[in-house]
Amino acid sequence: MSGTLDGRVVIVTGAGRGIGASVSRLFAQQGARLVVNDLGANPDGTGGDDGPARDIADEIVRAGGEAVSDGGDIADTATGRRLVDLAVETYGKLDVVVNGAGILRDKMIFNLDDEDWDEVIRVHLRGHFSTVKPAAAYWRQQRNPDGHFRIINFTSDSALQGSPGQPNYAAAKMGIIGLTASLANALGRYGVTANAIAPGAATRLTATIPQEKRLGGDRPAADDSRSPANIAPLVAYLASEASDWISGRTLGAAGYGVTLWNNPEVRARISSDGPWDLEDLGQQIEKEFRPLAEGLHPSIFMGQVPS
């Protein structure tokens, strides 16, 4: 197996099924050497089975590629440390971390249990921290500003556009965007880029969402445009040495399209010569900001917003 990722050593979390499995297969086809991790849990994070990670690794090896598996809980920081060590001990180095593991526990905010909030935040945010901390420490030790090292995180349109029934998931995924920006700024001097991808595909997680709440839910699951395999090429490009030019950005991949999101930027500003008078502040805000910001920002979830 050879291609644009020849010899690149990659960790992929959430690799046993869906998008992670598609990414792992394409990476192997392109010559990458893989450490694949998946807890093998249910979509809500309960349970565990090391079979999915082992199966995808075995599939890659049978096809002529290189892969080893790990079935640990990525939200346990010991697992992230172990994955980095496994990559370096098995292949002699680490080039790329792809953070794809995630769970869903969807409820409206007024029905959301503490545990459901904590567990979704834990798996997504702690799960990203778990791998990027030891990976960053390893890359810092290399002192190679031309290392072509990569962190590829997974965010979601649920965060970017405010899914009303996923407050825990939206919060975690928006946190990943902030984490990605911080990593890009902190690690660039060590040859590391960090970017986030908001994917759109039919997976085990999206299958748990009620039909009436699914975006594009009237399309059959067998529709090729909804295949997780459509996400993998963007991930592979960002993992390649050709992508040195982009860092700290959020991209989207869904169907046969790829998008680039704006980073947050100031749209307008007002100021005063001294402490604000409340009445004057209100007048200035309404004059300058209201024409730009009145009402909810348009989003793909507008049809789900209670009237």
N, C-alpha and C positions, 0 to 999 in steps of 0.2 A: 504494500500500500504506500502510495506516495502522492504528494500534492503540495498545496500552498502552506501546509502546516508540518512539513517534513521535520521530524526530530523534536518538535515542540512538545513539552511535557505539560499536561493539563490536568487540573482537578475539576471535576464536574459534580456538583451536588444536585440531588433530586434527579439522578441520572437513570433511575430504573424504569421510568415510564414517561409517556407524553413528550413534552418539549425536551426534557433532559436526555431521554433516550435517543431522540432524533439528533440532538446536538452531538451526543457521544458517537453515534454511527457515522455522521458526516466527518467529524474530527478524525476518526480512525481512518476513514477512506482517504482523507487528505494527509495522512502520514503522522498524525499526532500519537503520542504515547500517553495513555490515560490512567488516572486514578478515578474510579467512578464510585460515588457514594449515594446510598439511598437507604433510609430507615425502613422502607417498605410498609409504611403506616397507612391507615385509612385516610380518606381526604380530610377528615377533621383532626388528624394527628394522633389518633388512638391506635394502639396495637403496634406491631412491628414484625418484619420478616426480611431476612437478609437475601432472600431469593431473587427479588427484582434486580438488585445491584450485581449479584453473582451471575445472573442470567445474561445481562447485557455485556458484562465483561467476557463471559464464555463465548457469546455470539461474535464479539469482535475478534477474539483470538482464533476462533474457527475460520473466520474470513481472512486470516493472515495478519491481523493487527496486533497491537500490544495494549493490554489493559489488565489492571488488578482492581479488585472490588473491596468495599468497606460498607458494612451495614449499620454504622453507628448513628446516633442522634446528633445531627449537625448543630442543634442548639446547645449541646454540651460542648464547652470550649475545649475539652480534652480531645474531642473528635476532630476539630479543626487542626489542632496541633499534630495529631496522629496522621492526618491526611498529608500535611506538608512534609512531615518526616518520611512517610511512605513514598511520596513522589521522589524525594531526594535520595533515599536509600535504594529505591528500585531502579531509578533511571539516571541518577546523578545530578539532577537539577530540577527546577520548577520554573516554568515560563508564564503560565496562565491559570487564573482561578475563575471559574464560571459558577456563580451562586444561583442555582435554579430551584432549590428546595423550598416548598411552601405548603401551607394548609389553608383551609377556609372554615370559619365558624360564623356564618352570616346570620345577623339579627339586626333589627332596628335598634337604635341606641337606647331606647327606653325599655327594651326587653333583654339587653345584653348582660349576661352574667359576668362577674369579675373574672372567673376562670377563663371564659371564652376570650375576654380582652387580653388577659395576661399570656395565654398560650399562643395566640396569633402573633402578638408582639414578640414573644420569645423566639418562635421558630423563624420568623422573617428577619428581625433585626439582630437578635443574638446569633442566629444562624449565619448571617453575613459577617458579623464581627468575629465569629469563631474561626473563619478561614482567613480573613484579610489581615488580622493581627499577626499571626505567625508567618504568613506569606510576606507581609511588608517587612517584618524583621529579617527574614531570609534575604530579601532583595536589597535591603539596606546594607547587609553584610557584604554583598557582592561588589558594591561601590562601582557600578557599571552604568553610567548615564545613557549608554547606547544598548541597553539590555533587551529592549523590545518586550518588557514585561507587561502583563495585562491583567486587570481586574474587570470582569464583566458581571454586573449585577442585574437582577430582574426586579422591575417595578411594575406598575399597572395603570391602565386607564382609569381604574377605580379610584386611584389616588389623584391622578392628574385632572380628572373631571368630576370627582365627588360622587361616587356611587352611594345612594342614600341608605341602602341596606347592608353596607359593609364598613361600618365605622372603624372597627379594629383593623381590618385588612387595608383600608385606605390610609389610616394613620401609619401603619407599618411601612407600606409601600412608598408613601411620601417621605418617611424617614430615610428610606434607602436612597432617595434622590439627594437628600442633604448629605448623607454619608458618602455617596459617590463624589459629590463636589469637593468635600473635604479631602478625600483620598487623592483626587486629581491634583489639588493644590499642594498637598503635603509630600507626595511621592514622586512628582515629576522629575526632581533632581536625581532620583535613583533609577531613572529609565522606565518608570511605571506609568501607564495610562489607566484611567478608570472611567468607564461609561456604564450607563444603565439602558436597559431595553424594556419597553412596555409591549408585551406580546398579545396577540389575539388569535386564539386557536381553540379547537374542540379538544378538551382533555378530561381526565377523571374529575378534576376540580370543577370545571365549568358544567359538567353533567349533573352536579349537585344543585345547581341554581334552577329554580322553577322556570318552566318554559316561558311563561309570560314575562319573566324578568331578564331573559337572555337577550343580549344584543345580537341581531341577526338570527333570532331563534327560529324563524320560519324556514331556514335552510336545513336540509338533512345533514346529519352528522357525517355521512359519507362524502359530502361535498369536498372535493380536493382542496378548495380554497381555504377550508378550515383545518387542514392537516397541520399538526405540530411540525412536520418536516419543513414547512414554509418559513419557520422562524430560524432554522439552523444556519442558512447561508449568511445572514447578517452576523450571527454570533461568530461564525468562522472567519468572516472578514475582519471583525474587530480583534479576533485572536491572532491574526496574522501580523507579520512584521510590516506590512504595507500600511497599517493604520496608526502609525506614530503621530500623525498630524491631528488626531481628534482625541480629546480628553475632557472629562467633566461634563459630558453632554448626555441628554436623554433622547433615545431614538425609539421609534415604534416599528413593529413588524406585524402585519396581519394580511392573510391572503397572499396576494402577489404584490403588495405595496410595502414600501418602507418610508417612514416619516422622520423628520428632525424637529424636535420640540424646541421652542425658545426657552432659554434660561430666564428665571424671573428678572425683570428689569423695571426701573422706575418709569411710570407713565406721566406723572405730574407731581408738582411740588408747590407748596405754599410756605411762606415764612413771615415772621413778625420781627419788629425791632427789639422786642422784649417779651416778657411773659404774656401769653395769650389772654385776651379778654374772651370769655366764653361765647358771648353773643357774636363777636367779630369772627372768632374761629368758625362757628357754625355757618355764618354767611359765606366765608371764604371757601370752606369745604364744599358747600352746596354749589357755589358758583364754578369752582374749578374741577371738582371731582365728580359731581353728580352727572354731568353729561357723559362722562366716561364710564361710570360704574353703577348706574341705577339698575336695581333688580338683580336677579341671579345671572351669573355668567352663563352663556349658552354652553350646553354640554350634551354628550351622547346619552346622558341619563335623564334628560328633561322629562321624558315620558313616564318616568318612575316617581317624579316629585309629586307629593300629595297636593291637590288643589285646595 
